[in-house]
Amino acid sequence: MKKNNNKTIQFFVDVWYEIRHKTTWPSMTELWQTTLIVVLFVAVWSLFLGVTDTVYAKALETFLKFATGVGA
């Protein structure tokens, strides 16, 4: 059981070493720029999906009214 415990501890020691010494972290400017890009992309994509959904919903509603003769 002790051997597994040492492997687990060594794993976390290795992870900590890599995070501190081998990882390249973005600067604050890069972080803000990429965050802004992601937020803008999500907003544009949400708008696109909302408009597309509304158009398809109206088209389906119109088709079903035509097909069933309701509202004519």
Secondary structure, 3 states (H helix, E strand, C coil): CHHHHHHHHHHHHHHHHHHHHCCCCCCHHHHHHHHHHHHHHHHHHHHHHHHHHHHHHHHHHHHHHHHHCCCC
